[in-house]
Amino acid sequence: METDYSIVGNTITMRLDYMDKLMKKVAIVAADAAVEKYKEEMLRDEKLGSKDASIKIGVSKVTIIRYITNGKKIGGRTVKLKATKTGRDYIISRLDLEKFKEQLKTE
């Protein structure tokens, strides 16, 4: 039975069809990583007001503001929701909200 590749010293020789399969796998892994990075960037760029953020995680607007100002005790430490104050409201990155929501699930 013929092997898919051979190694002689520091040189690897591969059959062409084996190389094609390998390159396809590498391309798929790279594409998946790029898609995940793109999704993360889109979440970071999406900004929500405190009312919209409260709806996304299922709490009141007052609770969201409390998470921003005082934080929430999770696992023995206080974690604050990252936000930027703009006038009378707060702007929250969707990515920060998703991370905070995951931390709430672990409590």
C-alpha positions in Angstrom: 0.0 0.0 0.0 1.4 3.4 -1.0 1.6 6.0 1.7 0.2 9.6 1.3 3.5 11.2 2.1 7.2 10.4 2.8 9.8 12.1 4.9 13.5 12.1 4.0 15.6 14.2 6.3 13.8 17.6 6.5 12.0 17.1 3.2 8.4 16.0 3.0 7.0 14.6 -0.3 3.2 14.3 -0.6 0.9 12.8 -3.2 -1.0 15.5 -5.0 -4.5 14.4 -3.9 -3.3 14.3 -0.3 -1.9 17.8 -0.6 -5.3 19.0 -2.1 -7.2 17.5 0.9 -4.7 19.1 3.3 -5.1 22.5 1.7 -8.9 22.2 1.8 -8.8 21.5 5.5 -6.4 24.5 6.1 -8.7 26.8 4.0 -11.8 25.7 6.0 -10.1 26.3 9.4 -8.9 29.7 8.3 -12.3 30.6 6.9 -14.0 29.6 10.1 -11.6 31.7 12.2 -12.1 34.7 9.9 -15.9 34.4 10.2 -15.7 34.3 14.0 -13.4 37.3 14.1 -15.8 39.2 11.8 -18.8 38.3 14.0 -16.8 39.6 17.1 -16.0 42.9 15.3 -19.6 43.3 14.3 -20.8 42.8 17.9 -18.1 45.3 19.1 -19.3 47.9 16.6 -23.0 47.5 17.4 -24.0 49.9 20.2 -27.1 49.7 22.3 -28.8 52.1 24.6 -29.6 51.0 28.2 -33.2 50.2 27.3 -32.3 48.0 24.4 -29.6 46.3 26.4 -32.1 45.6 29.2 -34.4 43.9 26.7 -31.6 41.8 25.3 -30.7 40.2 28.6 -34.2 40.3 30.1 -33.9 42.7 33.0 -35.2 46.2 33.7 -33.4 49.4 32.6 -32.8 50.2 36.3 -31.1 46.9 36.7 -28.8 47.6 33.7 -27.9 50.9 35.1 -27.1 49.3 38.5 -24.9 46.7 36.7 -23.0 49.6 35.1 -22.6 51.7 38.2 -22.4 49.2 41.0 -21.7 46.0 39.3 -23.0 42.5 40.1 -21.4 40.1 42.5 -20.5 37.0 40.5 -18.4 34.2 41.9 -17.2 36.2 44.9 -16.1 39.2 42.9 -17.9 42.3 41.6 -18.2 42.6 37.8 -19.3 45.8 36.2 -21.0 46.1 32.8 -18.8 48.2 30.5 -20.6 51.3 29.2 -20.1 54.9 28.1 -22.3 57.7 29.5 -23.8 59.9 26.9 -26.0 62.6 28.3 -28.7 60.9 30.4 -28.2 57.4 28.9 -25.5 54.8 28.6 -24.2 53.3 25.4 -23.2 49.6 25.6 -21.2 47.6 23.1 -23.1 44.5 22.1 -20.0 42.4 22.6 -19.6 43.7 26.2 -23.2 42.9 26.8 -22.9 39.4 25.5 -19.8 38.8 27.7 -21.6 40.1 30.7 -24.7 38.0 30.0 -22.4 34.8 29.8 -20.9 35.8 33.2 -24.5 36.1 34.7 -25.2 32.5 33.5 -22.3 31.2 35.5 -23.4 32.6 38.8 
